[in-house]
Amino acid sequence: MAGQIKRLIDTIITQRAKGNTTIMYTTKAKLTLKGVNPDLFSDTSADDPETINRLKGIAAELGVTIA
């Protein structure tokens, strides 16, 4: 199912930012520093299990709940 990584990234950013643009950019920067550049993924990006697990770990660190 292509695009799962993009959806996870969007969920993390949306839940963290809660509409605040500054926090959105800060969260994107944190993801990039942790090795996942949000700008490199789209809805058609292949799903890499390693990246998905990394995102789940980052979400847990940031206190974001992922379904």
Steps between C-alpha positions, in 0.01 A plus 500: 500500500696799373487826690490363855821686590353829374184444705705426813708815448186709447341353814806577712522857370127567532467363852812682621424835336127522570478780245812689615723565199814547708460161668429344160836619367675402823353150479611467137851603606499243783393227259779600262758500779384153602558373146159531334469796261126569461556674166632182339179300544176521303178303471666275242818430699572134564450385857827403665446301824816647655381857442153417632650357820726803534198731465306304763794539739525873429125538554532330838787733596293803402191375683294453186249215473497316169210273412 
